[in-house]
Structure formats: structure tokens, C-alpha cells
Amino acid sequence: MSADESRSGAPRVVLVTGVSRYFGGRLAARLAADPSIERILGVDTVAPDAETAERIGRTEFVRADIRNPLIAKVIADSGVDTVVHMSVLATPAGLGGRASMKELNVIGTMQLLAACQKAPTVRKLVVRSSTAVYGASPRDPAVFTENIQAKQNPPSGYAKDATEVEGYVRGFARRRPDVIVTTLRLANMLSPRIDTPLARYFALPVVPTVLGYDARLQFLHAEDGLDVLCRSVLEDHPGTYNVAGPGSLLLSQAIRRAGRVPLPVPSFTAPYLGMVVRQAGAIDFSAEQTRLLTYGRVVDITRLQQEFGFTPAYTTAGAFDDFVRGSDLASVLSSENLGAVERTLTARWSAARRLVESVRGTR
């Protein structure tokens, strides 16, 4: 597809959900800088902070909850032709817990799609999804393409939400074949400015790992994620695409690049790794993230490169190294405090192991 053909239906009025969060705000700012877009609406349940409000420029903030059917009125009254759904969230922080997170992700998506279905002006839908839909298990293929389904359906958490969201998006595409639908399965993004469980995990001076496993991982630089989202808005690229930095890193390699020391724990305690990481100071380390760090996950980006025409500027290793530099992680580790930190983490792990063994003994 040529550049002229892909831009044949340039957007006029764009609506971005989740605009008050870091990534949604950065996307709105990118789009606001494009004079070819007449109007940009940023939707969220809370107003953006002062820094985000300044960054998004001419974006018009609309305080609205996509779980409320009134979102249909916002779309209809504004004549929105392009919707960018950025409100599928990976962590429940600030949302009131897992139940609220699931309601926003799944029910919110359903209401948004219902509003888009009723609006005759809508001609494009871009959905931020995740490679988490593939899950992570010992029976996985070496590399996932877009046509391969997870060996085990995610039982809970963000991965389950993202899987359900994609199902509803496919249903919408069948009901509105006139709408261009682009689903972007983004790999884990690491940025010094984005607080995620994985970022905190790699910031631990001594990093717990599962003994006998060395997961292959992929990362995506935030700027590459923004680039592919912007192109999905400005150009027509229907379909589902894996988006990740080329190549992969072993977990052990990532830990060394971050200047950290691994602390292998017995494999039979793998389900309790999240407990250990929480004890060490990370937040909300879920079972699906534990599986990722045990079995790993790598996706194929051939379709992104050949059909979409986009290759991320940062490889997986490059994205991770940029995260390390921006976070100044290497300076945290020193010969003076390493021993003390390792002893503290080992003691906490021993306490958690005793708790696990006591629970197992009562069954």
C-alpha cells in the first residue's frame, strides 16, 4: 500500500480514550501536533494533571466514563470519525482494585463499541491491545504469529480482559464492515516515566527468578509504540498486528544489563514468586506476570513490517537498555549495599517459603 493510498481517508475528528494517563496523553499530544486533524477529543474519568494538560495542547478534554452509555452522545454530537481506544489498562492501581479494572476494560469497551456501532460518522477504530493475549505456558510455540491462539486461555487478570476485548472488537468489525479496525498487540513497554510492575521488578537490586528457567522476553520502546499508534490513526491499516522490538532477551541477560543480581528460587514455588516480589517492594505482581517471567513469550512482527510497513526503531535489547539508562538503574547497585540487600531479600524469601510450606501442610 502506497503512502497516498494509506492516507486516502485522513481523519478529521479523533477521539482518544484514557487521555489523562501517560501513554494516552502522549498520543493525544502527537495527534494535536498534526494540522491535518481538525479536532481532537480526549476522554477520561479524571482531568489530566497540569503537565499532561499542557502537553496535549489543543486537545479538548471531555470528562466522561466510557462505561456510561452517554459516551454515545459525545461521539454523535462531535461527529467523531476515528476512535482510538487506549483505556484497556494493565494494572488496577488507582482504579479501586481488580473488579473495577475489569469493569473499565471489558464493560467500558462494550459501551464504547456500542456507541461506535450507532454512529454513522465513525469510519475507523484503533484498539491498543497486548501480546498478553497469547498467555505464557510451557506448551507455547517458540514464536507467536497473529494467527496462533494461546495454548491456555488466560484464566484471569489483564490478559483475560485483553482477550475478551479483542473478541468484542472482532464482533464489532463483523457488524460494521464499513469501519476500518486496527488492533495493535503491543509487547511490554518499559519507560522511566511509566510505573509498571516489570519496571519495578528490574529496579530491585536483587531480582528473584525461577530456578531452572530463563524466559525469552520482548520489549517495546514507548516512542515506537506511539509511532505505530499514530500511523494507525493517520493511515489505513486494517487488521491485527504484533508490535515488539525486533529480537529478544533472556531474563538473565536483562538482569545483567540492568546491573542486578538474580536470586533463583525453587521451581515448585513459582506460583508464589509474586508474593516474594511484593515482599521485596514491587507492586501488584500478578500470576500472569509470574508465568511470563517463567516461560517467556516472543511474537513475530513480519506482518507489521511487510503489511503495515513499520519496523520499530529500537530492538528489544535497545529498548531495554534505554530504559536502564533513563532510570539510572546501574547506579543503585554498589558493593557497599549489595550484601545487605541480598541478606534482607533472602530473609524475606525464607519467611515467605515457611508460610507457603505451612499452608501446604494444612491441606
N, C-alpha and C positions, 0 to 999 in steps of 0.2 A: 504494500500500500504506500503510495507516494505521500509526501507531506501535505500537498494540496488536497488530496482525496481524504486524508485522515482529518483535516480541519474543515471539511465541507460543511459541517454543522456546528460552527463555533458557538459556544454558549453565550446567552445574553443575560439571564438571571440565574445565579447559582446559590444554592442553599447548602451550608455546611453544618452538620450536627457536631456536638461536642466541641464547640469553638472556644470554650473557656479553659480547656485543657491544653497542655503544652503543644501536642502534635496537631490538634485541630486548629489552634491559634496560628501555628506556623504555616499551615496550609492556607488558611484564610489570608494571611499576610502575603503569601506568594501570589495568590489569585488577585488580591487587591492591587498588586503592582502591575497587572496586565490591563492596559487600557481598552483591549478589545471586549472585556466583560463590562457590561453596563452597570450591573448591580450585584452585590454580594450580601447575602443574609447569613448571619452566624447565630445558630440556635443552641441554647443550653439552659439548664435549670438554674444556674447561678451566673451572675455577671462576671466577666473576666477581670482579673486584677489589673492594676494600673499599668504594669509593664506590657501585659498582653493586649490591653485596650489600645495602647499607643502603637503596638506592633501591627495590629490588624487594620489600622488606617481607616479607609472609607467603608469598611465592612459594617453593615447595620446590625447591631446586636438585638436579638429578639429573645426575651426570656420566655421560654416555652418548654414543656415537658413532652417529649415525643411519645410518651405512654398515654397522653391525653389525645382524644380524637380531634381536639381543637387545632392540632398541627395541620390538619387538612385545610383549615381556613387560612392559615399562614401561607401555605403553598398556593392555594387557589387565588387568594386576593393579590398576591405578589406576582402571579404569572411565572412561577419558577419553571425553568425548562431543564435544569440539571441539579440533581441531588447527590451530595457526597455524604455518605453515612460513615461517620467517624466515631460513633458512640457505642461501639462494641468493645467494652472495657475488660481488661485482663485481671485487674485486682479490685477487691471490694473496698479498698481504703477510701474513706470519705463518703462511702455510699450507704453506710448503715449495715454492712455485713453482706454475706453471700446471697441471702434471699433477695435483697434489694438490687444487688448486682445482676442476678439472673433476670429479675423483672425488667430492669432497664435494658439489658441486652436482648432478651427474647420478646417480651411484650412490647417494648419500645419499637423494636424492628417491625413487628407485626402491624402496629398502628401506623408507622411511617410508610410501610409498603401499601397499606390500605389507602392512605392519603394519596400516594403517588398513582395508584391504580385509578382513582376517581378523577385525577387532574389531567385534562386533555393536553395541557401545555407541556407536561413532563415528557422529555424525549431521551433523557439519559440518566442512568443511575450508576454511581460508582460506590462500591462497598469495600471498606477495609476489613479484610478477614485475616486469617493467620494460618501458618503451616502447622499450628497445633491441631488442626482438624485431622491430620494423619496419625495423631497419637504417637506413642513410643512403646514398643514392646520387643521382646527377643525374637519374634517371628517376622519382623519388618523386613522389607527389601532393602538392599544397600542404598538405593536412591528412589525417592518417590517422584513420579510424574503426576501431572494433574488428573490423569485418568485412573490412578490407583487409589483405592479406598483403604482406610485404616483396617488393620487386621483385627483390632479390637476396638469397638466403638467406645469413645471416651465416656466413662461412667458418670463423671461429674465435673464441676468446675468450668473454667473458661473454655476449655477445648470442647466440652459438650455444648456450651452456649454457641460457640462459633459454628459448630456442625449444624445445630438447629437453625441458626440464622441463614446459613447457606441454603438449607432446604427451603426455607420460606422465600429466599431470593429466586431460586430456580422456579418455584411456583409462580411468583410474580412475572418472571420472564415468559412463562407459557401463557399467562393471561394477557400480557401486554407485549406481544411480539414486535410492536412498533417502537418499543423503547430499547435503546442500546444499554445493555447491562454489562458492566465490567466488575469482576470480583478479583481482588488482589490478595493473595495469600502471602502476607509478609512474614519473613523469618524474625526471630527475636532481635529487637533493636537495642543497642547499647549506646547510651549517650551520657556524658557527665551531667546533663541538665534534666535527665529523665530518671526518676527514682523508681526502680523496679526490683523485684526480688533477686533477679540474676545479677544486677549491678551491685547489690549489697552482698550477694554471695561471693563475688570475685573481689570485693573490698575487704573480706575477712583476712586477717594476717595468716591464719592457719585454716585451710579450706577442707571441710570433711568431704570425702569421696567414698564410693562403694568399692571395697576390696575386690579385685579381680575383674573390674570393668573399667574401660576407658572410652567413654562415649565420644562419637564423632558429632560435632556441633557446627551449625552455621549461624552467622550473624549478618545483620543488615545495618549499614550506616544510615543514620537518620536523614542525612541530606539525599541519599539515594532513594529512600522511602518517599520523601517529599517530591523528588523529581518524577518518580513514576506515577504518583497520585496526580500531580499537576498535568502531566501528559495525558492521563486518562480523562481529565476534565476538558482539556483544550482540543484533544484529538479523539477520534472514534476508534476504540479498540474493544469490540465485544468479546466476551469470553472470560475464562478463568486462568489466572497466571500465578505461578510461583515466583516470588520475588526474594532473592537472597544474594548475598555476596558470593561471587564465584569461589569454589574451593571449600575446604572445611578445616576445622581444627580439632585435634583430640583434646579432651578435657585436661589431660595432663600438660599438654602444650600451652593451653590457655592459662592455666595456673602459673606455669613458669614465666610466661610473658608478662603476667601481672605482678611478678616478684613475690608470689605467695608460696606457701609450703603446704602440700597436700597432707591430709590426715586420713588414711584409709580406715574404714570401719567394716566389720564383718558383713558379708552379703546377706546373711539371714536377717539382719536388722535394717535392710534397705527401706522397708516401708516406714521406718521410724527416723529416716535421715532428716525429714522436715522438722521433727522435734529437736534434733541436735542443732540444726541450723538456727532455729528460733532461739534456742538456748544461747547460741553464740552471738546473737544480736541481729540477725536478719529478720525480715517481716513476712508474714503470710506465705511461707514456703509450702506450696500445695503438693498433693500427691502426684499430680501430673508433671510438675516441675522435677520432682524426685525421679520419676520414670525417665524424663528427658535426660537427666544427668547420669542415669544408669545405662540406658540403652542407646541414647542419642537419636538424631534424626537429620537426614540430608535430603534435599529436594533438587530436582533437575530444573534448570532455568532455560532450557533450549527454546521452549515456546516463547518465553519472554524476549529472548534475543532475536529469534527468527521471525516470529509473527508480530510481536509488539514492536520490535525494533529498538530495544533498550537493553544495554548492558550496564550494570552498576559500576560506578567509578571506583568503588572500594571493594577489594576482595574481602572474604570473611576475615582473614588474618589482618588485613589493613584496617577494617572497621574496628576490630578488637584492639589493635594497637593504638588507634586514635582515641578510643575510649579510655585506655590506660593512661595515655599522655594527658588527656583533658582532665582526668580525675586525679592525677598526680598520685596514683596508687603506689608506684615503686618507692616513694619516699616514706610511706607508712612503715615499711619493714626495715628494721635495724637490728644489728647484732645485740644491742642493749636490751630491747624488749621482746625479742623473739622467744627466748626461753620462758619468760614469764607468761606470755600469751599462750604458748603451747601447753604449759602446765595447767593453765586455767581451763583451756578448751578440753584437755584430756580429762580433767576432773569433772567437768560438766557432762562429758560423754559417758564417763563411768557412772555418774548418778543417773543419767537417762537410761543406761543399759540395765542398771539394777531395777529401775522402775518397770522397764519392759519385761524383764525376767520374772518380776513378782506378779505382773499381770498375767503372763503366760502360765505361771504356776497355779493361779487360781481357777484356770479354765478346766 
